[in-house]
Amino acid sequence: MTTGGEAIRCPFDFSEALEFDPSLAALMSRESITRIRLPYGDADAWLVTGFEGVRQVTTDQRFSRAGITGSDYPRLTPEPIVSPESINVLDPPDSSRLRHLASQGFTQRHVDRMRRRIVRLADTLLDEMEELGPPADLTQHLSNPLPRQTIFDVLGIPQDDWPRMQQYVHQLLATGPDSRETAARAKAEMREYFAGLVEQRRRVPGTDLISAMAAAKDGEDALDDQELAVMALTLVLSGQDTATCQISNIAYLLLTRPELMEHLRDRPEALTEVLNELLRVIPFRKGVGIPRVALEDVELDGVRIRAGDFVHVSYLTANRDPGRYPDPHSIDPERPSAPHMTFGWGGHRCIAVPLAMAELEVAVGRLVERFPGMRLAVPPQEVRWDTETIRRFPLELPVTW
């Protein structure tokens, strides 16, 4: 059994298209979990890369998200993205209670209503792109505006406030060393904004997601105003960010892998299973997310993790674990279904998965149906990629048809 050695420095700043980060690949190849040092935070952390190890850490209550609150925990951004009161840094039973209540906003009835909104938004955006004619930037016409408009629309945020919300999101996700003060201010202003919006919806409920979560009950229990505001803030950050990246990334793969586009054209009923395979393999973010802290000594994969140690998991490497996915680095649209970790795992799996999948199914499905001959208007090597945040996605996707 080992208790670790010198930490490996991991900037996790690799940004070359959708190639897998070679530093993550190297960490995957090690026999056990690894001690790493991230750009920010006052401590090292353990990194767990294998599917089973990640599954254990994300389901074992000896590893606590709440335990990181108030600490300068190891991370990739100068300012911690997550708020101390967020569901993302709560443990059971508190997190279980919030998840149970908030998930009532994602019942099939609510998701069907959201899907109708998404279809309407997507068709309007694609109508505008078609009317303007080729060449067009797909990120500008679809993958950037659709998730933003969707999450703002389903939360009932007035359209006049959409630009301000978008600016806050970008400021929070920046990784530059000078961005900390701006990010902290953006987070505080978003909390204040959603507190006001929740108060308004309490007085005058609507058909939006905030109103649905406000009406959620478990006996006499319900979400209070602060919990609702933080939940809305979390959904704006995670819902918009992930969907924007993934629509762009999936479109890039379809445009550069003609056999995938052909597969979807010939078998539109296979859309969801193909999307899940692409979600499994796409490195949609850099490095790692929010760590946990060990509440007691734990042996994991031959390593003694001490109480108080920070532990990061990599969903990106778990999704490519050869013990779970044969030939894991290849994209196989007919791969037998097996759950992936792109939306997280265990008690912190994203509660908005039904909304995220509805967005992806509508965006990609409508795109393939309406523009079956779409292709890149520039060579793939000329596509520009985001290098300023923790995300991995193309900044522009010039297309023609």
C-alpha positions as CSV (number, residue, x, y, z in Angstrom):
1,M,0.0,0.0,0.0
2,T,1.2,3.5,-0.8
3,T,0.4,6.9,0.7
4,G,1.6,8.8,-2.3
5,G,4.8,10.6,-3.4
6,E,5.6,13.9,-5.0
7,A,2.6,15.4,-6.8
8,I,2.5,15.7,-10.6
9,R,1.9,19.2,-11.8
10,C,-1.2,19.2,-14.0
11,P,-2.2,22.5,-15.7
12,F,-4.8,20.6,-17.8
13,D,-4.5,23.4,-20.5
14,F,-4.7,21.2,-23.6
15,S,-7.0,22.6,-26.2
16,E,-6.3,20.9,-29.5
17,A,-9.7,20.3,-31.2
18,L,-11.3,17.2,-29.6
19,E,-8.0,15.3,-29.2
20,F,-7.8,13.6,-25.8
21,D,-5.5,15.5,-23.3
22,P,-2.2,13.5,-23.4
23,S,-1.6,14.3,-19.7
24,L,-4.9,12.7,-18.8
25,A,-4.0,9.7,-21.0
26,A,-0.7,9.4,-19.2
27,L,-2.4,9.5,-15.8
28,M,-4.9,6.8,-17.0
29,S,-2.0,4.5,-17.8
30,R,-0.6,4.5,-14.3
31,E,-1.3,1.5,-12.1
32,S,-3.0,3.4,-9.3
33,I,-4.5,6.7,-8.4
34,T,-2.1,9.7,-8.6
35,R,-1.2,12.7,-6.5
36,I,-1.6,15.9,-8.5
37,R,-1.0,19.6,-8.2
38,L,-3.5,21.9,-9.9
39,P,-2.9,25.6,-10.8
40,Y,-4.9,27.0,-7.9
41,G,-5.5,26.0,-4.3
42,D,-3.2,25.5,-1.3
43,A,-3.0,21.7,-1.4
44,D,-2.4,18.7,-3.6
45,A,-5.1,16.2,-4.5
46,W,-5.6,12.6,-5.4
47,L,-6.8,11.9,-8.9
48,V,-9.0,8.9,-9.6
49,T,-9.2,7.9,-13.3
50,G,-10.8,4.4,-13.6
51,F,-14.5,3.9,-13.9
52,E,-14.9,1.7,-10.8
53,G,-12.7,4.0,-8.7
54,V,-14.7,7.1,-9.8
55,R,-18.0,5.2,-9.1
56,Q,-16.7,4.4,-5.6
57,V,-15.7,8.0,-4.8
58,T,-18.9,9.5,-6.1
59,T,-21.1,7.1,-4.1
60,D,-19.1,6.6,-0.9
61,Q,-20.2,9.0,1.8
62,R,-16.7,9.0,3.3
63,F,-15.8,11.3,0.5
64,S,-17.6,14.7,1.1
65,R,-18.3,17.6,-1.2
66,A,-19.5,19.7,1.7
67,G,-16.1,19.2,3.4
68,I,-14.4,21.5,0.8
69,T,-16.5,24.5,1.8
70,G,-14.4,27.3,3.2
71,S,-11.1,25.8,2.0
72,D,-8.8,26.9,-0.8
73,Y,-9.3,23.6,-2.5
74,P,-7.3,22.5,-5.6
75,R,-8.9,23.6,-8.8
76,L,-8.4,25.0,-12.3
77,T,-9.9,28.5,-12.0
78,P,-8.7,31.4,-9.8
79,E,-12.2,31.9,-8.3
80,P,-14.1,28.8,-7.3
81,I,-17.0,28.4,-9.7
82,V,-19.4,26.8,-7.3
83,S,-21.2,28.8,-4.6
84,P,-20.8,27.5,-1.0
85,E,-24.6,27.1,-0.7
86,S,-24.9,25.2,-4.1
87,I,-26.3,21.7,-4.2
88,N,-23.0,20.7,-5.8
89,V,-21.2,21.1,-2.4
90,L,-23.9,19.5,-0.2
91,D,-23.8,15.9,1.1
92,P,-26.7,13.5,1.8
93,P,-29.2,13.9,3.3
94,D,-29.2,17.6,2.5
95,S,-28.3,17.1,-1.2
96,S,-30.8,14.2,-1.5
97,R,-33.6,16.4,-0.2
98,L,-32.8,19.2,-2.7
99,R,-32.4,16.8,-5.6
100,H,-35.8,15.1,-4.8
101,L,-37.6,18.5,-4.7
102,A,-35.8,20.1,-7.7
103,S,-36.2,17.0,-9.8
104,Q,-40.0,17.5,-9.7
105,G,-39.4,20.4,-12.1
106,F,-38.1,17.7,-14.6
107,T,-41.1,15.4,-14.7
108,Q,-42.0,14.0,-18.1
109,R,-44.8,16.5,-18.3
110,H,-42.5,19.5,-17.7
111,V,-39.8,18.1,-20.0
112,D,-42.4,17.6,-22.8
113,R,-43.4,21.2,-22.4
114,M,-39.7,22.3,-22.4
115,R,-39.1,20.2,-25.6
116,R,-41.8,22.0,-27.4
117,R,-40.1,25.3,-26.5
118,I,-36.8,23.9,-27.6
119,V,-38.2,22.8,-31.0
120,R,-39.7,26.3,-31.5
121,L,-36.4,28.0,-30.6
122,A,-34.3,25.7,-32.7
123,D,-36.5,26.0,-35.8
124,T,-36.5,29.8,-35.5
125,L,-32.7,29.8,-35.3
126,L,-32.3,27.4,-38.2
127,D,-34.9,29.3,-40.3
128,E,-32.8,32.4,-39.8
129,M,-29.6,30.6,-40.8
130,E,-31.2,29.1,-43.9
131,E,-32.7,32.5,-44.9
132,L,-29.2,34.2,-44.7
133,G,-27.8,31.3,-46.7
134,P,-24.3,29.8,-46.7
135,P,-21.7,30.1,-45.6
136,A,-22.8,30.4,-42.0
137,D,-21.3,30.0,-38.5
138,L,-23.1,27.2,-36.8
139,T,-22.0,28.3,-33.3
140,Q,-23.4,31.7,-33.9
141,H,-26.7,30.4,-35.3
142,L,-27.3,27.3,-33.2
143,S,-25.0,26.0,-30.5
144,N,-24.4,29.3,-28.7
145,P,-27.9,30.8,-28.8
146,L,-30.0,27.6,-28.4
147,P,-28.8,26.5,-24.9
148,R,-28.7,30.1,-23.7
149,Q,-32.2,30.8,-25.0
150,T,-33.5,27.5,-23.7
151,I,-32.3,27.8,-20.1
152,F,-33.2,31.5,-19.9
153,D,-36.6,30.7,-21.5
154,V,-37.5,27.7,-19.3
155,L,-36.4,29.7,-16.1
156,G,-38.6,32.6,-17.2
157,I,-35.7,35.2,-17.4
158,P,-36.9,38.3,-19.3
159,Q,-35.2,38.6,-22.7
160,D,-33.8,42.0,-21.8
161,D,-31.7,40.3,-19.1
162,W,-30.3,37.6,-21.3
163,P,-27.1,39.5,-22.4
164,R,-26.2,40.3,-18.8
165,M,-26.7,36.6,-17.8
166,Q,-24.4,35.5,-20.6
167,Q,-21.7,37.9,-19.5
168,Y,-21.9,36.6,-16.0
169,V,-21.4,33.0,-17.2
170,H,-18.4,33.9,-19.3
171,Q,-16.8,35.8,-16.4
172,L,-17.3,32.8,-14.0
173,L,-15.7,30.3,-16.4
174,A,-12.6,32.3,-17.2
175,T,-9.3,30.7,-16.2
176,G,-6.9,33.7,-16.5
177,P,-5.0,34.8,-13.3
178,D,-6.6,38.3,-13.4
179,S,-10.2,37.1,-13.6
180,R,-10.8,36.3,-9.9
181,E,-12.3,39.6,-8.8
182,T,-14.5,39.9,-11.8
183,A,-15.7,36.3,-11.3
184,A,-16.5,36.8,-7.7
185,R,-18.5,40.0,-8.5
186,A,-20.4,38.1,-11.3
187,K,-21.3,35.3,-8.9
188,A,-22.6,37.8,-6.2
189,E,-24.7,39.7,-8.8
190,M,-26.2,36.5,-10.1
191,R,-27.2,35.4,-6.6
192,E,-28.9,38.8,-6.1
193,Y,-30.6,38.7,-9.4
194,F,-32.1,35.2,-8.9
195,A,-33.2,36.1,-5.3
196,G,-35.3,38.9,-6.8
197,L,-36.7,36.6,-9.6
198,V,-37.7,33.9,-7.0
199,E,-39.5,36.5,-4.9
200,Q,-41.4,37.6,-8.0
201,R,-42.4,34.0,-8.9
202,R,-43.6,33.3,-5.4
203,R,-46.1,36.2,-5.9
204,V,-47.0,35.5,-9.5
205,P,-46.3,31.8,-10.6
206,G,-45.9,31.0,-14.2
207,T,-45.2,28.0,-16.4
208,D,-41.5,28.4,-16.0
209,L,-39.1,26.0,-14.3
210,I,-38.6,28.3,-11.2
211,S,-42.3,28.3,-10.6
212,A,-42.4,24.5,-11.0
213,M,-39.6,24.0,-8.5
214,A,-41.3,26.5,-6.2
215,A,-44.4,24.4,-6.2
216,A,-42.5,21.1,-5.5
217,K,-43.5,19.5,-2.3
218,D,-42.5,16.4,-0.2
219,G,-45.2,16.3,2.4
220,E,-44.8,19.7,4.1
221,D,-41.2,20.2,2.9
222,A,-40.4,22.6,0.0
223,L,-37.5,24.6,-1.3
224,D,-37.0,27.9,0.4
225,D,-36.2,31.2,-1.5
226,Q,-32.4,30.9,-1.1
227,E,-32.4,27.2,-2.2
228,L,-34.5,28.1,-5.3
229,A,-32.2,31.0,-6.2
230,V,-29.1,28.9,-5.9
231,M,-30.7,26.1,-7.9
232,A,-31.5,28.6,-10.7
233,L,-28.0,29.9,-10.7
234,T,-26.6,26.4,-10.9
235,L,-28.9,25.5,-13.8
236,V,-27.8,28.6,-15.7
237,L,-24.2,27.7,-15.3
238,S,-24.3,24.0,-15.9
239,G,-27.2,23.8,-18.4
240,Q,-26.0,26.5,-20.7
241,D,-22.3,25.7,-20.5
242,T,-22.5,21.9,-21.1
243,A,-25.1,22.1,-23.9
244,T,-23.3,24.9,-25.7
245,C,-20.1,22.9,-25.8
246,Q,-21.7,19.6,-26.7
247,I,-23.9,20.9,-29.5
248,S,-20.7,22.4,-31.1
249,N,-18.6,19.4,-30.4
250,I,-21.1,16.9,-31.7
251,A,-21.7,19.1,-34.9
252,Y,-17.9,19.2,-35.4
253,L,-17.6,15.4,-35.2
254,L,-20.5,14.9,-37.6
255,L,-18.9,17.4,-40.0
256,T,-15.5,15.8,-39.9
257,R,-16.6,12.2,-39.7
258,P,-19.0,11.7,-42.7
259,E,-19.7,8.1,-41.7
260,L,-21.4,9.4,-38.5
261,M,-23.5,11.9,-40.4
262,E,-24.5,9.2,-42.9
263,H,-25.4,6.8,-40.0
264,L,-27.8,9.4,-38.6
265,R,-29.3,10.3,-41.9
266,D,-29.9,6.6,-42.6
267,R,-31.1,5.7,-39.1
268,P,-32.7,8.7,-37.4
269,E,-34.2,6.4,-34.8
270,A,-30.6,5.8,-33.6
271,L,-30.1,9.4,-32.6
272,T,-30.2,9.0,-28.9
273,E,-27.8,6.0,-28.8
274,V,-25.4,7.8,-31.2
275,L,-25.5,11.0,-29.0
276,N,-24.7,8.9,-25.9
277,E,-21.7,7.4,-27.6
278,L,-20.5,10.9,-28.7
279,L,-21.1,12.2,-25.2
280,R,-19.0,9.4,-23.8
281,V,-16.0,10.1,-25.9
282,I,-16.0,13.9,-26.2
283,P,-13.6,15.7,-23.8
284,F,-16.0,18.6,-23.3
285,R,-14.0,20.2,-20.5
286,K,-10.4,20.4,-19.3
287,G,-9.1,18.4,-16.4
288,V,-11.3,18.0,-13.4
289,G,-14.3,19.7,-11.7
290,I,-15.2,19.9,-8.0
291,P,-13.2,17.7,-5.6
292,R,-14.3,15.9,-2.5
293,V,-12.5,15.6,0.8
294,A,-11.9,12.3,2.7
295,L,-13.7,12.3,6.1
296,E,-11.7,9.4,7.3
297,D,-8.8,7.2,6.2
298,V,-9.9,5.2,3.1
299,E,-8.0,2.6,1.1
300,L,-8.7,2.9,-2.6
301,D,-7.0,1.0,-5.4
302,G,-4.0,0.1,-3.2
303,V,-3.6,3.7,-1.9
304,R,-4.2,5.0,1.6
305,I,-6.1,8.2,1.4
306,R,-5.8,10.1,4.6
307,A,-8.7,12.0,6.4
308,G,-8.6,15.6,5.1
309,D,-7.1,14.7,1.7
310,F,-8.7,16.2,-1.4
311,V,-9.8,13.7,-4.0
312,H,-10.6,14.6,-7.6
313,V,-12.3,12.2,-10.1
314,S,-12.0,12.4,-13.9
315,Y,-15.2,11.6,-15.7
316,L,-13.3,12.0,-19.0
317,T,-10.9,9.1,-18.2
318,A,-13.7,7.0,-16.6
319,N,-15.6,7.3,-19.9
320,R,-12.5,5.8,-21.7
321,D,-11.8,3.0,-19.2
322,P,-10.9,-0.1,-21.4
323,G,-12.2,-2.4,-18.6
324,R,-15.7,-1.0,-19.3
325,Y,-15.6,0.1,-22.9
326,P,-13.8,-2.1,-25.4
327,D,-11.6,0.0,-27.8
328,P,-12.6,3.0,-25.7
329,H,-11.0,5.7,-27.7
330,S,-12.9,4.9,-30.9
331,I,-16.4,6.1,-31.7
332,D,-18.7,3.3,-32.4
333,P,-22.3,4.4,-33.2
334,E,-23.5,0.8,-32.7
335,R,-21.7,0.3,-29.4
336,P,-23.9,-1.6,-27.0
337,S,-25.5,0.8,-24.5
338,A,-23.6,1.3,-21.3
339,P,-24.1,4.3,-19.0
340,H,-21.4,7.0,-19.2
341,M,-20.3,9.6,-16.7
342,T,-20.5,12.8,-18.8
343,F,-23.4,14.1,-16.7
344,G,-21.7,12.9,-13.5
345,W,-22.5,9.9,-11.3
346,G,-24.0,9.1,-7.9
347,G,-25.5,11.8,-5.7
348,H,-24.2,14.6,-7.8
349,R,-25.3,13.4,-11.3
350,C,-26.9,16.4,-13.1
351,I,-30.6,16.6,-12.2
352,A,-31.2,18.4,-15.6
353,V,-30.2,15.5,-17.8
354,P,-33.7,15.2,-19.3
355,L,-33.5,18.8,-20.4
356,A,-29.9,18.5,-21.7
357,M,-30.8,15.4,-23.7
358,A,-33.9,17.1,-25.1
359,E,-31.7,20.0,-26.3
360,L,-29.2,17.7,-27.9
361,E,-31.8,15.5,-29.6
362,V,-33.7,18.5,-31.0
363,A,-30.6,20.5,-32.1
364,V,-28.8,17.6,-33.7
365,G,-31.9,15.9,-35.0
366,R,-33.3,19.0,-36.7
367,L,-29.8,19.9,-38.1
368,V,-29.4,16.5,-39.8
369,E,-33.0,16.5,-41.0
370,R,-33.0,20.0,-42.4
371,F,-29.4,20.2,-43.7
372,P,-28.4,16.6,-44.7
373,G,-25.6,17.9,-47.0
374,M,-24.1,20.3,-44.6
375,R,-20.2,20.4,-44.5
376,L,-17.4,22.5,-43.1
377,A,-16.7,25.6,-45.2
378,V,-13.0,25.6,-44.1
379,P,-10.4,22.8,-43.5
380,P,-10.8,21.3,-40.0
381,Q,-7.4,22.6,-39.0
382,E,-8.6,26.2,-39.5
383,V,-11.4,25.8,-36.9
384,R,-10.7,28.0,-33.9
385,W,-11.1,26.5,-30.4
386,D,-11.7,28.0,-27.0
387,T,-8.5,28.4,-25.0
388,E,-9.5,30.9,-22.3
389,T,-11.9,28.8,-20.2
390,I,-12.1,25.2,-18.7
391,R,-14.3,24.3,-21.7
392,R,-13.4,22.4,-24.9
393,F,-15.4,23.5,-27.9
394,P,-15.0,25.3,-31.3
395,L,-15.5,29.1,-31.2
396,E,-16.7,29.0,-34.8
397,L,-18.0,26.4,-37.1
398,P,-18.1,27.8,-40.7
399,V,-20.5,25.6,-42.7
400,T,-22.1,25.4,-46.1
401,W,-24.8,23.3,-47.6
